[in-house]
Amino acid sequence: MAVTSLVLAAVAAVGTALMAVGVIAVFAVGAGHVALNQIGRRREKGRELAIAALAVGYSIAVLGLVSTVYFMAIFADRPM
């Protein structure tokens, strides 16, 4: 599951850079949390991968939030 979350985070990062599709980051964050839970319960390997996926996923989410607020501030004063 940690590998899945890291792959989803990588796809979200590439999607955000190329096509502004950062929605996949939500799935990367969800899979990362599930992976950390499984790793803790089953004492498996992959904790670093899950944490990396969470970092990438949350970074994309913050980038999306900041850019949304920025564009709202810029275009709020312009008449349609």
C-alpha angles and dihedrals in degrees: 000000000000091000090049092052091048091050091049090050091051091049090049091050092050091043091051092049096046109028107009090247104143096148090099087068088075090062091046091054092047093048090046092055092046090049093051089050092051092045091052094048099041098031091234130159125256103074091132092052092050092049091048090052091050091049092051093044095049091044090056090048091052091047090052092048094048093047091048092052090045094052092044090054093048098046098036094087097045117097117231 
